Amino acid sequence: MTAHMRSEDGLETGPSGIALPTTGFSRAADRLIGWAGEAASALWTVLVLVIVFQVALRYGFGLGSIMLEEMQWHLYAVGFLLGLAFTEVRERNVRIDVLAEKFSHRTRLWIELFGTVVFLLTFSVVVIWYSLPFVATSWQLGEVSAAPGGLPYRWLLKSFITTAFVLLALAGIGRLTRVWVALFSGR
C-alpha cells in the first residue's frame, strides 16, 4: 500500500505520482473525510459479525431474521457510501494513467483539474441535487421497511446518499484547491 509522502517543501505525492501542495481547506476536508472513512472501516467489522451471527442463527438453530438481513444491506450501503470520499482522498480510486504518466507535471495537473471539475464534482452535484428530494420525502414520511420485522429507520439510511456525495464533493474541492495552488501559485 503506497502512502502519501510529504516533502520538505510541503508537497504531498500520492499513488497518482502528482505532487500537490496542501491547503487549509484540503487539510480540513481530509480530516473530516478521514473520520468518515474510519467509521466506514469499523462498519465492515460490524457487518462481518452480523453476517456470522445470522448464519449461526439460520444454520445452527433454524431461525431467520429479516431485521438482521436488512441490517447487512444497510451496513454495506453505509460503509460503501462513506468509503467513496475516503477512497478519493487517499487516491485509492481506479485511475487510468497510462497516457498521463507520459505527460509533463504541469499537463498532468491540468488533466487532474479537468477531471475533478468535469467528472467528480459534476457527478457529485448531480447526485446531491437529485437525492435531496428523495431523502426529504423519506424523512417526511418517516419511512420504514415494508417487510414485517424489518428495520424502522429507512430514512436514516437514505440520508447517507446525500451525505456521502457531499463528502465526495468536499474531497473533490479539496483536491481542486491543491491542484489550483500547484498550477497558479508557483509552488
N, C-alpha and C positions, 0 to 999 in steps of 0.2 A: 504494500500500500504506500503510494507516494504521498509524502506530506508536503504542505505548503512550506516553502523555505523563504525566510526573510533575510535580505542582505543588509549591510551596514547603512546603505542609503535609504532604507525604509521601503524598498520594493519587495513584493511577495511574488514568488514564482510558484504556480500550482502545476498540476499534471498537464495542463494545456501548453506549458512552456512559455506563456506570455507573462513577462514581468510587469507587475502593476503596483503603483503606489497605493497605500491605503488612504482613506479619507475619514473624517469624523463620522459621516453618515454610514459609510460602509462598515466601520468598526461597530457602531451601534446596531445596525441591521444584522450583522454577523452574530453578535451576542444574542439578540432576540431569537434569531433563527437557530442558533446553536442550542438554546434552551429547548425550543420546539423539537429539534432533532433528537436531543437526549430523551425527551418524553416519548417520542416515537420509538426510539430504541428500546425503552422499557416496556412499551406495549407489546413488542414481539415476544418477550419473555412471558408476559401475562397471557398472550394468545396461545402460546405453546402449552401452558399449564391448563387453560380452559379446554383445549383440544384433548389433551391427555385425560383430563377428568371426565369429559363427555364420552370418550372411547371406553374408559373403565366402567362408567355407568351403563353404557349400552351393551357392551360385550360381557362384562362381569356380572351385571345384575339385571340385564334385560330392560333397563329403563332408558327412555329417550327424553330429551328436553329441548323444546322449541326455543326456550329462553337462552340456553347455552349455545344452540346452533346460531341463533341471531347474534349473540354476543361475539361469536367468532367472526362473523361477517362485519360487524361494527368495528371491532378492534382492528381487523385487517384494513378496512377502509380508512380509519383514522390514522393508523400507522403509515399507510401508503401516502395519504394526503399530506400529513405533516412532514414526511420524508422528502417531498418534492423540493422544497426550498433548501433544505439541508443539503441535499444532493447537489443542487446548483451552487451553493456557497462553497462546498468542498470540491467542486469540479469533478464530481464522480458521475456526471451525466454522460450519455453517449455523445461523443464528438466525432465528426468526420474531418480530420485534419490532414488527410492525405495530400491535398493540394496546398493547404495553408502553411504547412511546415516548410515549403519551398520559398515562401514569400519573406520579405523583409519584416522586421519587427513592427515598423510603422504600418505597413499594409495589413499585417495581422490584427493590429489594433483597430483599423478601420473596418475590417471584416467582423471583428468582435462587436464593435459599436453598431454596425448594421444589423447583425443577427440578434443582438439584445433588443434593439428598438423594434425591428420589423417582426420578429418571431416571438421572442419570450414575452416582452411587455405587451404587445398587441394581443397575443393569445390570453395572457393573464387578465387583461382588462375586459376582453370579450366574455370570459368565463365569469368574472366577478359581476359584470353587468347583467348577464342572463341568470346567474344564480341568486341574485338578491331577491327578486320577486318570488322565486321558488322557495327560498328559505323563509322569507317573510310570511308566505301563506302557510307554511308548515308550522311556524311559531304561532300564528293567529289561531290555527285550528287545534293547537296542542297535539299535533299528530303523534299517533302511537302505532304500534304494529297492528296489522289487520289479523294476524294469527292469534288464536287463543293461546294464552300463556307466553306471548311474545313480549319483547321489551317495550316499556312505556314511552321513552323519550326519543322518538324518531326525529323530532325537530332539532334536537341537540346534535345528532349525527349529521343531519343535512347542513347544519351551520359550519361544519368543518370544510365543506366545499368552498364556501366564500373565504373562510379563514385561511385555508391552505393557499389559495391563489393570491390573497393579499400578501401573505408571507413570500410567495414566489415573486410577486411584483416588487416587493421590498428588496429581495435578493437581486433582482434584475436592475433596479435603480442603484443599489449599492455598487454593483459591477459597472454600471454605466458611469457613475461618478469617478470610479477608479480609471476606467478607460479614457474618460474625458480629460482628467488631470494628466494622464500619461501622454495624450495627444497634444494638449494645448498649453501645458504649463512648463514644458521643457524639463520635467523631472524624469 
